[in-house]
Amino acid sequence: TIEKFGRLDTWVHSAGTFIFAKVEQTEPEEYKRLIEVNLLGQIYGAKAALPYLKQNGGALIHISSVEAWRTVPYQSAYGASKHGINGFVQALRAELTHDEVPVSVTQILPAAINTPIYDKGRNKTPFKPRPVPPIYHPQIVSDAILYAAENPTTDLIAGGAGVGVVLAERFSPRLAEWITGLIGFIGQKSDEKIDGEYAGSLFETVAGFDTVEGRFNDEQLKSDPITWLSTHPSAKNALVTVGGIVGGLIAWRLLNKNRGENNE
């Protein structure tokens, strides 16, 4: 890229792998491998790209997950890697801001996305895993990435349901934990059974999954108003302004009505 274009403007970290298993089923080498790909891969990538981005300014974009805030059952390794990305990004962003380096650091936090990861990831359960609905089209994540490349921002959630996850964890971790226990098991269990463990792509590539979308095309949402508003701040501000005006008018009318009734 540098040799061809002479500069680097945007660096997107999107490599990732997956294992679907309980903690007691997950071996140390499996944790190690996933952390190497999902977390250390992003750290090494940032260190490789930063010297070039600092020359002219640019954007570092890290693909994480709402599981950086709340991890569901069967995904301890994956969730741990995403929590690690969150911590790394926070520290890196603070350092670059302090040193007045013109490089934005954005963490994209997808909700449940219809990708092949649920079929090609390593699986140690007796069933095929599935994402907890609602499920979103991958284009929603792509749009968020494009926005972050052109508009410096911090965290950007892709998929409106993810906003609920983050808010629940922020305001009531106990509530978030209760919800996770309630839907985290049944919500990820499909009706498709499998015999034995599936090795998947944790340690090597698996053929047949070079596609953008997974097997949930009939369930996926191809648009999301919350993400759209997040990536269109002018429209969001206009909506907030209109809402404020309408709310103010309603309050004014109710106040005048109460005053009239009191005068009677």
Backbone torsions as a table, in degrees:
resi	resn	phi	psi	omega
1	THR	NA	-47.2	179.7
2	ILE	-64.5	-42.2	-179.5
3	GLU	-64.4	-35.0	-176.3
4	LYS	-83.8	-44.5	-173.3
5	PHE	-105.6	-14.0	176.3
6	GLY	82.5	-4.0	-178.9
7	ARG	-160.9	168.1	177.4
8	LEU	-128.6	122.9	-177.6
9	ASP	-105.0	-37.5	-175.5
10	THR	-139.9	135.8	177.8
11	TRP	-126.8	120.2	-178.7
12	VAL	-111.6	124.2	177.4
13	HIS	-95.6	109.0	-175.9
14	SER	-127.3	-4.4	-179.6
15	ALA	-66.4	141.4	179.5
16	GLY	-165.6	154.8	175.6
17	THR	-136.0	177.5	-165.6
18	PHE	-153.4	143.2	168.9
19	ILE	-136.6	133.1	-177.4
20	PHE	-111.5	101.3	-176.1
21	ALA	-167.5	156.4	173.7
22	LYS	-70.6	161.8	-178.1
23	VAL	-57.3	-45.0	-177.2
24	GLU	-67.7	-18.4	178.4
25	GLN	-89.8	-16.2	-173.6
26	THR	-88.6	122.9	-177.5
27	GLU	-82.4	154.1	179.3
28	PRO	-54.0	-39.9	-179.3
29	GLU	-68.0	-26.6	176.9
30	GLU	-73.6	-41.0	173.4
31	TYR	-59.9	-45.4	-177.2
32	LYS	-60.4	-46.9	-178.7
33	ARG	-62.4	-45.2	-178.4
34	LEU	-65.7	-40.5	177.9
35	ILE	-64.4	-38.2	178.8
36	GLU	-61.4	-41.1	-177.9
37	VAL	-78.8	-54.7	-170.4
38	ASN	-75.4	-37.6	-177.0
39	LEU	-101.7	-58.7	-177.7
40	LEU	-64.2	-32.1	177.0
41	GLY	-59.2	-41.0	179.0
42	GLN	-72.1	-36.6	178.3
43	ILE	-65.2	-46.8	179.7
44	TYR	-63.6	-39.8	179.2
45	GLY	-62.5	-42.6	179.3
46	ALA	-63.6	-41.4	-179.7
47	LYS	-67.1	-31.7	178.9
48	ALA	-74.7	-36.1	-175.3
49	ALA	-84.5	-30.3	-173.0
50	LEU	-54.3	-46.2	-178.9
51	PRO	-56.1	-34.4	-179.6
52	TYR	-80.9	-38.3	178.9
53	LEU	-65.7	-34.2	-178.1
54	LYS	-67.3	-22.1	-177.1
55	GLN	-65.6	-42.2	-176.5
56	ASN	-127.1	2.4	-174.9
57	GLY	85.1	155.4	-179.8
58	GLY	173.3	-158.2	-174.3
59	ALA	-134.6	130.2	169.0
60	LEU	-101.8	123.3	-177.3
61	ILE	-121.6	118.2	-178.3
62	HIS	-106.6	122.1	177.1
63	ILE	-85.4	112.7	-178.8
64	SER	-114.0	-128.7	-179.5
65	SER	-172.0	157.8	172.3
66	VAL	-64.7	-13.2	175.5
67	GLU	-72.0	-5.7	168.9
68	ALA	-67.5	-17.0	178.2
69	TRP	-104.8	-43.0	-178.7
70	ARG	-146.0	117.6	-177.1
71	THR	-96.0	140.0	-178.4
72	VAL	-94.5	164.7	178.2
73	PRO	-57.8	155.8	179.3
74	TYR	73.8	-1.7	-174.3
75	GLN	-128.0	38.4	-176.8
76	SER	-62.2	-41.7	-179.1
77	ALA	-67.8	-46.5	179.7
78	TYR	-61.8	-47.3	-179.8
79	GLY	-62.9	-39.1	178.6
80	ALA	-62.4	-39.8	179.4
81	SER	-65.3	-37.6	-179.5
82	LYS	-72.9	-36.1	173.0
83	HIS	-61.8	-38.1	177.6
84	GLY	-64.0	-40.5	176.8
85	ILE	-61.3	-42.5	179.8
86	ASN	-58.1	-46.8	179.4
87	GLY	-65.4	-41.4	179.3
88	PHE	-62.5	-45.5	-178.4
89	VAL	-64.2	-41.3	179.0
90	GLN	-59.8	-45.6	-179.3
91	ALA	-67.3	-44.8	-178.9
92	LEU	-62.1	-44.0	-179.5
93	ARG	-62.0	-42.4	179.7
94	ALA	-64.0	-40.2	-179.1
95	GLU	-67.0	-44.0	-179.1
96	LEU	-67.3	-37.2	177.3
97	THR	-64.8	-43.7	179.7
98	HIS	-61.1	-39.9	-177.6
99	ASP	-86.9	3.7	179.1
100	GLU	56.4	42.4	176.7
101	VAL	-86.6	127.1	-175.8
102	PRO	-79.6	53.8	178.4
103	VAL	-125.9	119.6	177.5
104	SER	-81.8	147.3	179.2
105	VAL	-124.4	111.9	-175.6
106	THR	-116.9	136.8	173.4
107	GLN	-108.8	115.5	175.9
108	ILE	-88.3	127.4	-175.7
109	LEU	-116.0	85.4	179.8
110	PRO	-69.1	146.3	169.6
111	ALA	-83.9	-145.4	178.7
112	ALA	-76.7	116.4	-175.9
113	ILE	-116.2	141.2	-179.0
114	ASN	-79.4	78.9	175.2
115	THR	-117.3	167.7	-179.3
116	PRO	-73.6	1.8	-174.2
117	ILE	-60.6	-27.9	-179.5
118	TYR	-73.6	-16.3	178.0
119	ASP	-104.3	-29.3	-176.9
120	LYS	-99.7	-9.8	176.9
121	GLY	-72.6	156.3	177.4
122	ARG	-64.5	137.8	-175.2
123	ASN	-134.7	125.9	179.5
124	LYS	-116.7	16.8	176.5
125	THR	-101.6	164.5	-179.9
126	PRO	-82.8	12.5	-179.3
127	PHE	-141.1	161.1	174.9
128	LYS	-77.3	128.2	-179.9
129	PRO	-74.6	160.5	177.1
130	ARG	-144.8	156.7	177.1
131	PRO	-75.4	150.0	175.1
132	VAL	-73.1	123.9	-179.8
133	PRO	-61.5	158.1	0.6
134	PRO	-76.1	151.5	-177.9
135	ILE	-109.3	135.9	-174.7
136	TYR	-114.1	151.5	176.7
137	HIS	-69.0	142.8	179.5
138	PRO	-57.6	-23.4	-179.9
139	GLN	-60.1	-28.7	179.2
140	ILE	-63.6	-37.9	176.6
141	VAL	-70.6	-42.0	178.8
142	SER	-59.6	-41.4	179.0
143	ASP	-64.0	-38.7	178.5
144	ALA	-65.7	-39.5	178.0
145	ILE	-63.2	-46.2	-179.9
146	LEU	-61.0	-41.6	178.9
147	TYR	-62.4	-44.8	-178.7
148	ALA	-65.1	-30.6	178.9
149	ALA	-68.2	-28.9	-176.6
150	GLU	-103.3	-17.2	-175.9
151	ASN	-134.2	108.2	-179.6
152	PRO	-54.4	125.7	179.3
153	THR	-150.7	168.3	-177.1
154	THR	-96.8	-94.4	178.6
155	ASP	-96.7	138.5	-178.9
156	LEU	-136.1	114.0	-178.7
157	ILE	-85.0	131.1	178.4
158	ALA	-109.4	106.0	-175.0
159	GLY	112.2	111.1	-171.4
160	GLY	-56.9	-30.6	179.8
161	ALA	-62.0	-28.1	178.7
162	GLY	-63.7	-28.9	177.3
163	VAL	-62.0	-40.8	177.9
164	GLY	-63.4	-38.6	178.6
165	VAL	-62.0	-48.3	-177.9
166	VAL	-66.5	-42.9	180.0
167	LEU	-63.6	-41.4	179.2
168	ALA	-62.4	-41.1	-179.5
169	GLU	-69.6	-35.4	-179.9
170	ARG	-69.0	-45.0	-171.3
171	PHE	-95.4	-24.7	180.0
172	SER	-155.6	82.6	178.0
173	PRO	-54.8	-33.5	178.8
174	ARG	-65.4	-40.6	176.8
175	LEU	-64.2	-43.3	179.1
176	ALA	-60.8	-39.6	178.9
177	GLU	-67.2	-39.3	178.6
178	TRP	-63.9	-43.2	178.9
179	ILE	-64.4	-40.6	179.4
180	THR	-60.8	-43.7	178.1
181	GLY	-67.5	-30.8	-177.7
182	LEU	-72.6	-45.0	-174.1
183	ILE	-111.9	-12.0	-174.8
184	GLY	-65.5	-29.1	-179.4
185	PHE	-89.4	-55.1	-177.3
186	ILE	-70.5	-29.7	-177.2
187	GLY	-71.1	-21.3	-178.6
188	GLN	-102.2	-0.7	-176.7
189	LYS	-97.2	119.1	176.8
190	SER	-93.0	174.1	178.9
191	ASP	-84.8	-5.8	-178.5
192	GLU	-85.1	119.5	179.8
193	LYS	-91.4	153.3	174.4
194	ILE	-130.3	151.0	178.9
195	ASP	-100.8	115.9	178.8
196	GLY	80.0	-179.3	-179.1
197	GLU	-83.4	149.4	178.0
198	TYR	-109.9	119.4	-173.9
199	ALA	-65.1	-40.1	177.3
200	GLY	63.3	-157.3	-171.6
201	SER	-104.4	22.4	-177.5
202	LEU	-64.7	-41.6	-177.2
203	PHE	-110.6	-14.7	179.3
204	GLU	-155.0	161.4	-178.1
205	THR	-70.1	154.0	178.6
206	VAL	-123.4	129.0	-178.3
207	ALA	-73.6	153.1	173.4
208	GLY	95.4	4.2	-177.8
209	PHE	-123.7	27.3	179.0
210	ASP	-84.2	56.8	-179.2
211	THR	-128.7	159.5	178.1
212	VAL	-80.4	-43.4	-175.6
213	GLU	-98.8	154.3	176.5
214	GLY	-93.0	-150.2	-174.6
215	ARG	-95.8	11.3	-174.7
216	PHE	-109.4	36.2	-178.5
217	ASN	-59.5	-33.3	-177.8
218	ASP	-74.3	-16.5	-177.2
219	GLU	-105.5	-19.1	-170.1
220	GLN	-70.6	147.7	173.9
221	LEU	-95.5	125.7	-175.8
222	LYS	-87.5	-5.4	176.5
223	SER	-146.4	158.6	179.8
224	ASP	-146.2	114.4	-175.8
225	PRO	-63.4	-32.9	-178.2
226	ILE	-68.3	-45.5	177.3
227	THR	-65.7	-38.4	178.8
228	TRP	-60.7	-43.9	178.9
229	LEU	-65.4	-36.0	179.0
230	SER	-65.3	-30.2	-179.2
231	THR	-99.1	4.9	175.1
232	HIS	-133.0	71.4	-173.8
233	PRO	-59.0	-31.8	179.7
234	SER	-65.2	-41.5	177.1
235	ALA	-66.7	-38.7	178.4
236	LYS	-63.1	-45.3	178.8
237	ASN	-63.2	-39.7	178.5
238	ALA	-64.0	-40.7	179.6
239	LEU	-64.2	-42.8	178.5
240	VAL	-63.3	-40.9	179.2
241	THR	-63.2	-47.6	178.8
242	VAL	-61.8	-43.2	178.5
243	GLY	-60.9	-40.1	178.1
244	GLY	-64.4	-41.6	179.4
245	ILE	-64.8	-47.2	-179.7
246	VAL	-62.6	-43.8	178.5
247	GLY	-62.3	-39.4	178.1
248	GLY	-64.1	-41.1	179.1
249	LEU	-65.3	-40.6	179.1
250	ILE	-64.7	-44.2	178.8
251	ALA	-62.3	-40.5	180.0
252	TRP	-63.0	-43.3	-179.6
253	ARG	-66.7	-41.5	178.7
254	LEU	-64.4	-39.4	178.6
255	LEU	-63.3	-45.6	178.7
256	ASN	-64.1	-36.6	179.7
257	LYS	-65.0	-43.2	179.4
258	ASN	-64.7	-38.8	178.6
259	ARG	-63.7	-40.8	179.4
260	GLY	-64.5	-39.8	179.2
261	GLU	-67.7	-36.7	178.8
262	ASN	-68.0	-35.3	179.8
263	ASN	-68.1	-29.3	178.5
264	GLU	-72.2	NA	NA
